[in-house]
Amino acid sequence: MTEPIAIESGRPVVLRGGTVLTMDDRHTVLAAADVLVVGDRIAAVGPALDVPEGTLEIDARGGIVMPGMIDTHRHMWQTAMRGYGADWTLTQYFVWYYLEHGAAFRPEDIHAGNLLSAWDALEAGVTTTVDWSHGLQTVGHAEAAVDALRAVPGRFVLAYGNIQAAPWEWTADPAVRSFLQRSRDAADDRIGFQLAFDVTGDPAFPEKAAFEAARELGMPVTTHAGVWGATNDDGIRLMHENGFMDESTVFVHAATLTADSYHRIAATGGSISVSTESEQSAGQGYPPTWQVRRHDIPVSLSHDTSVWWSSDLFCAMRTTLGADRSREHLEAHAKGDTVTHVHLRAEQVVDWATRGGARALGRDDLGSLEPGKKADVVLIKNDASPVMFPVLNPYGHVAFQAQRGDVHTVLVDGRVVKHEHRLVGADLSAVRREVEATVEHLRATMGEEVWLKGMNPDLPADDKEVLDNPYQYTDYKSESTRRSRGTVFGEPTGAR
């Protein structure tokens, strides 16, 4: 266990001499500059700063100082199953979690996954994470999730959800309502709350009651939208026509929508959380950044789940650039043309990983390094690695060269939570024991044969059951969820 470094009694911290990506409105880049933190705020940014006596000085020379990254959609409870579903499709994910084994997770398993994921995020420079927690079958599960988040010195948003029950039912449950009201009243600067549920497109719009509950509770809604085989334009239209779309609404994936839905999202000020690794591997639809940019919709980045993919936003930035540019080149080549200047730049994805997340969460005190903002700061520096020099294009370096092992120091709320490449105060042995207990429980519950087969699960006998509706709390089924864009170039009609 790493002992905390000496920053007791609100000791100021200064990161000296780094290349500073302020991510302010002008995206100002400062060479050989300092970032001074006093208390929980950034006190000053600039060269050769005067600092209070007793300030902890961190040498940032040769490194990049940037705002803490923000992940707007991570199923943290699934992290104890890291890598288990490496070869899954989206349908197999639905089969394993929604139909067959998701209900086997106990409160202590939620706690284990969240604890592991929370430290995992901080280690990679992700200072704020939205816990898209749709495994909360009981209030006991929810309390375990929050307890884990509060045990880790990061910044989190619990997005309360339950894939085992209808959102119009669990949001009406008195025990759940009481938990949410208590949580809302106890929310502080480091933990916030959302409601997390999806809209199937059922014309009866049963989800209306859940939206009304969210409004009564004063909690934003985050929803998986435009997911092949699950959600579609009908859900967006119902939300819009009933007045449940605003600037606080976060639409996750939004990968199989038509221009009509993008127009509705843009008109109401919502944002889209893009999980590129997920979309291009699982099959929600082609990563939609090219469509979203055309409609000028705010973007944030997210990791989704470690049951498949990497758990850092370096990979998210890298794959997002790759997917967007690959589509652009493919479209040009199909016309016998070529791309001479790419439209999505490294600078933009760094913005999405920082300011984009802050905008999505309504946190204008996060996402940039400016005096008065919250002191969530990341230093990327690794003197032991040849990949850290030269730093010629700092945005390009962050997006394409850096990785979690290059994260030298992380501050959250002015507190050093990682220093010299090691987490501060993390008892990873204890976390490992919790996670191992969860894995042992699941293997024993499933049986070894089912456990091994689960890494490549078969469809149920009636495969349409999951293809037309993975949500087992409703009988509504619609093949319209399969009517995604016919090509990566636009809608099947050829509309652009």
C-alpha positions in Angstrom: 0.0 0.0 0.0 1.5 3.4 -1.1 1.6 5.9 1.7 0.1 9.4 1.0 2.7 12.0 0.2 2.9 15.1 2.4 0.0 17.4 1.4 -1.6 17.6 4.8 -3.7 20.6 5.9 -4.5 21.7 2.3 -0.8 22.0 1.4 -0.6 23.9 -2.0 0.8 22.1 -5.0 2.6 23.5 -8.0 3.4 21.6 -11.2 6.5 23.3 -12.6 7.6 23.8 -16.2 5.3 21.6 -18.2 3.5 22.1 -21.5 0.1 23.1 -20.3 -3.0 22.4 -22.3 -5.4 24.8 -20.6 -8.4 23.7 -22.6 -9.9 27.2 -22.1 -12.1 28.8 -24.7 -9.2 29.5 -26.9 -7.5 26.2 -26.2 -4.4 28.1 -25.1 -1.2 26.1 -24.9 1.5 27.3 -22.6 5.1 26.1 -22.9 7.3 25.8 -19.8 4.5 26.9 -17.6 3.3 26.2 -14.0 -0.1 25.3 -12.6 -0.6 26.3 -8.9 -3.2 24.6 -6.8 -4.4 26.0 -3.5 -7.1 24.1 -1.6 -9.5 22.6 -4.1 -9.0 25.2 -6.8 -6.5 26.2 -9.5 -5.0 29.4 -8.2 -2.8 30.4 -11.1 -1.5 29.2 -14.5 1.6 30.7 -16.1 5.4 30.8 -16.2 7.6 31.0 -13.1 4.8 31.5 -10.7 5.4 32.7 -7.1 4.0 30.1 -4.7 3.1 30.1 -1.0 5.7 28.9 1.4 5.6 25.1 1.9 4.1 24.4 -1.5 4.7 20.9 -2.8 6.6 21.2 -6.0 6.3 18.6 -8.8 8.7 18.7 -11.7 6.6 18.7 -14.9 9.4 19.6 -17.3 9.2 17.4 -20.4 5.6 16.5 -19.6 2.1 17.6 -20.5 -0.2 19.1 -17.9 -3.9 18.9 -18.8 -7.3 18.9 -17.1 -8.5 15.6 -15.6 -10.4 13.5 -18.1 -14.1 12.8 -17.8 -15.8 9.6 -18.8 -19.6 10.0 -19.2 -20.6 6.3 -19.5 -18.9 3.4 -17.7 -20.6 0.3 -16.4 -18.4 0.2 -13.4 -20.1 -2.8 -11.8 -18.9 -5.0 -14.6 -15.2 -4.4 -14.1 -14.8 -7.5 -11.9 -15.4 -9.4 -15.2 -12.6 -7.6 -17.0 -11.8 -9.1 -20.4 -14.3 -12.0 -20.0 -16.4 -10.9 -23.0 -13.4 -10.0 -25.3 -15.0 -11.8 -28.2 -18.7 -10.9 -27.6 -21.0 -9.2 -29.9 -23.6 -6.8 -28.6 -26.2 -9.6 -28.8 -24.0 -11.9 -26.7 -23.7 -9.1 -24.1 -27.4 -8.8 -24.0 -27.7 -12.6 -23.6 -25.2 -12.8 -20.8 -26.2 -9.8 -18.7 -29.8 -9.1 -19.6 -31.2 -12.6 -20.1 -29.0 -15.1 -18.2 -26.5 -14.0 -15.6 -26.8 -10.3 -14.7 -29.2 -11.1 -11.9 -26.5 -13.2 -10.2 -24.6 -10.1 -9.0 -25.0 -9.5 -5.3 -24.5 -6.1 -3.6 -21.0 -7.1 -2.7 -20.2 -7.8 -6.3 -21.4 -4.4 -7.3 -19.1 -3.0 -4.6 -16.2 -5.0 -5.9 -16.6 -3.9 -9.5 -17.1 -0.2 -8.6 -14.1 -0.2 -6.3 -11.8 -1.7 -8.9 -13.2 0.6 -11.6 -12.9 3.7 -9.5 -9.2 3.2 -8.8 -8.7 2.0 -12.4 -10.1 5.4 -13.7 -7.9 7.5 -11.4 -4.8 5.5 -12.4 -5.5 6.4 -16.0 -6.1 10.1 -15.4 -9.9 10.0 -15.5 -10.8 12.2 -12.6 -14.6 12.1 -13.1 -16.6 9.0 -14.1 -20.3 8.5 -14.7 -21.1 5.1 -13.2 -23.9 3.9 -15.6 -25.0 1.5 -13.0 -27.8 -0.6 -14.5 -27.2 -3.6 -12.2 -29.0 -2.1 -9.2 -31.6 -4.8 -8.6 -32.2 -3.6 -5.0 -31.5 -0.5 -2.9 -28.9 -2.7 -1.2 -27.1 -2.9 -4.5 -27.3 0.8 -4.9 -25.9 1.5 -1.4 -23.0 -0.8 -2.2 -22.3 1.1 -5.4 -22.2 4.4 -3.6 -20.2 3.1 -0.7 -17.5 2.0 -3.2 -17.5 5.3 -5.0 -17.2 7.2 -1.7 -14.2 5.0 -0.7 -12.1 6.3 -3.6 -10.9 9.9 -3.9 -12.2 10.5 -7.4 -15.2 12.4 -8.7 -18.2 10.3 -9.7 -21.8 10.4 -10.8 -24.0 7.4 -10.0 -26.5 6.9 -12.9 -29.1 4.7 -11.2 -30.5 1.9 -13.3 -31.8 -1.6 -13.2 -31.9 -3.8 -16.4 -33.9 -6.5 -14.5 -37.0 -4.3 -14.0 -39.1 -1.7 -15.9 -37.9 1.9 -15.4 -41.5 3.0 -14.8 -41.7 0.4 -12.0 -38.4 0.8 -10.2 -38.6 4.6 -10.3 -42.0 4.3 -8.5 -40.7 1.9 -5.8 -40.9 3.8 -2.5 -37.6 2.3 -1.3 -35.8 3.4 -4.5 -37.4 6.9 -4.3 -36.3 7.2 -0.7 -32.8 6.2 -1.6 -32.7 8.7 -4.5 -34.1 11.5 -2.4 -31.6 10.8 0.4 -28.8 10.6 -2.2 -29.8 13.8 -3.9 -29.9 15.6 -0.6 -26.5 14.2 0.5 -24.9 14.8 -2.9 -21.7 16.8 -2.7 -19.1 18.2 -5.0 -17.5 14.7 -5.5 -20.6 12.6 -6.2 -23.7 13.4 -8.2 -26.7 11.4 -9.5 -28.5 10.7 -12.7 -31.2 8.2 -13.7 -30.2 5.7 -16.3 -32.7 3.9 -18.5 -33.5 3.3 -22.1 -36.5 4.0 -24.3 -37.7 1.1 -26.5 -39.9 3.1 -28.9 -43.1 1.5 -27.6 -45.9 3.8 -28.9 -47.5 3.6 -25.4 -44.4 5.3 -24.1 -44.4 3.6 -20.7 -41.0 5.3 -19.9 -42.9 8.5 -19.5 -43.4 7.8 -15.8 -39.6 7.3 -15.3 -39.0 10.7 -17.0 -41.5 12.3 -14.7 -39.8 10.7 -11.7 -36.5 12.1 -12.9 -38.0 15.6 -13.2 -39.5 15.4 -9.7 -36.2 14.3 -8.3 -34.3 17.0 -10.2 -32.0 14.3 -11.7 -30.8 14.3 -15.3 -31.4 11.3 -17.6 -28.8 9.3 -19.4 -30.0 6.9 -22.0 -28.6 4.4 -24.6 -30.0 5.8 -27.8 -29.5 4.6 -31.4 -28.3 1.1 -30.5 -28.9 -1.5 -33.2 -31.4 -4.1 -32.0 -32.4 -2.1 -28.9 -33.3 1.6 -29.3 -34.1 3.8 -32.3 -35.6 7.0 -33.7 -39.0 6.2 -32.3 -37.6 6.5 -28.7 -36.0 9.9 -29.5 -39.3 11.1 -31.1 -41.3 10.1 -28.1 -39.0 11.8 -25.7 -39.0 15.0 -27.8 -42.8 15.1 -28.4 -43.4 14.6 -24.6 -40.9 17.3 -23.6 -38.3 15.2 -22.0 -35.2 16.3 -23.9 -33.1 19.2 -22.7 -29.4 20.2 -22.2 -28.9 17.8 -19.3 -29.9 14.7 -21.3 -27.0 12.5 -22.4 -27.6 10.2 -25.3 -25.1 7.3 -25.2 -23.9 5.8 -28.6 -26.5 7.5 -30.8 -25.0 5.4 -33.6 -28.0 4.2 -35.6 -30.2 7.3 -35.8 -31.4 9.3 -38.8 -31.0 13.0 -39.3 -34.4 13.6 -37.7 -33.2 12.4 -34.4 -30.0 14.3 -34.6 -32.0 17.5 -35.3 -34.1 16.9 -32.2 -31.1 16.4 -30.0 -29.4 19.5 -31.4 -32.5 21.6 -31.0 -33.0 20.7 -27.4 -29.3 21.1 -26.4 -28.5 17.5 -25.4 -25.1 15.8 -25.8 -23.9 12.5 -27.1 -21.5 10.2 -25.3 -19.5 8.3 -27.9 -17.9 5.0 -26.9 -16.0 4.3 -30.1 -14.2 1.1 -28.9 -17.6 -0.3 -28.0 -19.5 0.8 -31.1 -16.9 -0.5 -33.6 -16.4 -3.8 -31.8 -19.9 -4.7 -30.4 -22.0 -3.4 -33.2 -24.3 -0.6 -31.8 -23.6 1.1 -35.1 -20.8 2.9 -36.8 -19.2 5.4 -34.3 -21.3 8.5 -35.1 -18.8 11.4 -34.6 -19.0 12.4 -38.3 -22.8 12.7 -38.1 -22.7 14.4 -34.8 -20.2 17.0 -36.0 -22.5 17.8 -39.0 -25.3 18.6 -36.6 -23.1 20.6 -34.1 -24.1 18.4 -31.2 -21.8 18.5 -28.1 -19.7 15.3 -27.7 -18.1 13.6 -24.7 -16.2 10.3 -24.7 -16.8 7.2 -22.7 -15.3 3.8 -22.1 -18.4 1.7 -21.7 -17.3 -1.6 -20.0 -14.1 -3.4 -19.1 -15.9 -6.7 -19.8 -14.6 -6.1 -23.3 -12.3 -3.2 -23.7 -9.5 -1.0 -22.3 -10.5 1.3 -19.5 -8.9 4.6 -20.3 -9.7 7.6 -22.4 -6.4 7.5 -24.3 -7.7 4.5 -26.1 -11.1 6.3 -26.5 -9.4 9.3 -28.2 -7.2 7.1 -30.4 -10.0 4.9 -31.6 -12.4 7.8 -32.1 -9.9 9.5 -34.4 -9.2 6.2 -36.2 -12.9 5.4 -36.8 -13.8 8.9 -38.0 -10.9 9.2 -40.3 -11.3 5.6 -41.6 -14.9 6.4 -42.6 -13.8 9.7 -44.2 -11.2 7.9 -46.3 -13.5 5.0 -47.2 -16.2 7.4 -48.4 -13.7 9.3 -50.5 -12.2 6.2 -52.0 -15.6 4.8 -52.9 -16.0 7.9 -55.1 -12.6 7.5 -56.6 -11.3 10.5 -54.6 -9.0 11.0 -51.7 -8.8 13.0 -48.4 -6.2 15.6 -48.3 -7.1 17.2 -45.0 -8.8 15.3 -42.2 -11.8 17.0 -40.5 -11.5 15.5 -37.0 -8.3 16.7 -35.3 -6.5 15.5 -32.2 -7.2 18.8 -30.5 -11.0 18.1 -30.8 -10.9 14.6 -29.2 -8.8 16.0 -26.3 -11.5 18.6 -25.9 -14.2 15.9 -25.9 -12.3 13.9 -23.2 -12.1 17.0 -20.9 -14.4 19.9 -21.6 -16.9 17.7 -23.5 -17.5 15.7 -20.4 -17.8 18.8 -18.2 -20.4 20.2 -20.5 -22.4 17.0 -20.6 -22.5 17.0 -16.8 -23.3 20.7 -16.4 -20.0 21.2 -14.5 -18.5 24.4 -15.8 -16.0 24.3 -12.9 -14.4 21.2 -14.5 -12.7 20.5 -17.8 -10.1 23.3 -18.1 -7.1 24.6 -16.3 -8.1 28.2 -15.4 -7.9 30.1 -12.1 -11.0 29.5 -10.0 -11.8 26.1 -11.6 -11.7 22.9 -9.6 -8.2 21.4 -9.3 -8.6 18.2 -11.3 -5.2 18.0 -13.0 -3.2 15.3 -14.8 0.5 15.3 -15.5 1.6 13.1 -18.4 5.3 12.5 -17.9 7.5 9.4 -18.1 11.3 10.0 -18.0 11.8 6.2 -18.3 10.0 5.9 -21.6 11.4 6.9 -25.0 7.8 7.6 -26.2 7.6 10.8 -24.1 10.0 12.8 -26.2 10.0 14.9 -28.2 6.7 16.6 -27.5 6.1 18.5 -30.7 2.3 18.5 -31.1 1.0 18.2 -27.5 -2.6 17.3 -28.6 -1.3 14.7 -31.0 0.9 13.3 -28.2 -2.0 13.0 -25.8 -4.2 11.4 -28.4 -1.8 9.1 -30.2 1.4 8.6 -28.1 0.5 8.7 -24.4 -1.0 5.8 -22.4 -2.0 5.2 -18.8 1.6 4.2 -17.8 2.7 7.7 -18.7 0.3 9.3 -16.2 2.7 10.6 -13.6 0.5 12.7 -11.2 -3.2 13.1 -10.8 -5.0 15.6 -8.6 -8.7 15.5 -7.8 -10.2 18.5 -5.9 -6.6 19.6 -5.1 -5.7 16.2 -3.6 -2.8 14.2 -5.0 -4.3 10.7 -5.8 -1.5 9.5 -8.0 2.2 10.5 -7.9 5.3 9.2 -9.6 3.2 6.6 -11.5 1.7 5.1 -8.3 -1.7 5.5 -6.8 -1.8 7.1 -3.4 -3.6 5.4 -0.6 -4.9 2.5 -2.7 -5.0 -0.9 -1.0 -5.1 -2.9 -4.2 -4.6 -6.2 -2.3 -7.9 -5.6 -0.6 -9.5 -4.7 -3.9 -8.1 -7.8 -5.5 -9.6 -10.0 -2.7 -13.1 -8.5 -3.2 -12.9 -9.0 -7.0 -11.6 -12.6 -6.6 -14.6 -13.3 -4.3 -17.0 -12.0 -7.0 -15.4 -14.2 -9.7 -15.5 -17.2 -7.4 -19.2 -16.5 -6.7 -20.1 -16.2 -10.3 -18.1 -19.3 -11.4 -19.7 -21.4 -8.6 -23.2 -20.1 -9.4 -22.9 -20.7 -13.1 -20.9 -23.9 -13.0 -17.6 -24.3 -14.8 -19.0 -25.5 -18.1 -21.5 -22.6 -18.3 -18.8 -20.2 -17.1 -16.4 -21.2 -20.0 -19.2 -21.2 -22.5 -20.2 -17.7 -21.4 -17.2 -16.3 -23.1 -18.9 -17.1 -26.3 -22.6 -17.6 -25.4 -25.2 -19.0 -27.8 -28.4 -17.2 -28.6 -31.6 -18.5 -26.9 -33.7 -20.9 -28.9 -35.9 -18.0 -30.1 -33.1 -15.7 -31.2 -35.7 -13.0 -32.2 -36.4 -12.6 -28.5 -33.1 -10.7 -28.0 -32.7 -9.3 -31.5 -36.0 -7.5 -31.3 -36.0 -6.7 -27.6 -33.2 -7.3 -25.1 -35.3 -5.7 -22.3 -37.0 -8.6 -20.6 -39.2 -6.3 -18.5 -41.5 -5.6 -21.5 -43.2 -7.7 -24.2 -42.9 -4.9 -26.7 -40.9 -6.0 -29.7 -40.0 -4.1 -32.9 -37.9 -4.9 -35.9 -37.6 -1.1 -36.4 -34.5 -1.2 -34.2 -32.8 -3.1 -37.0 -33.4 -0.3 -39.5 -30.1 1.4 -39.0 -28.3 3.4 -41.7 -27.7 1.1 -44.6 -24.1 2.2 -45.1 -21.5 4.2 -43.2 -22.1 7.0 -45.6 -25.5 8.1 -44.5 -29.1 7.0 -44.4 -30.4 4.2 -46.7 -32.2 6.8 -48.8 -29.0 8.5 -49.6 -29.9 11.6 -47.6 -26.9 13.6 -46.4 
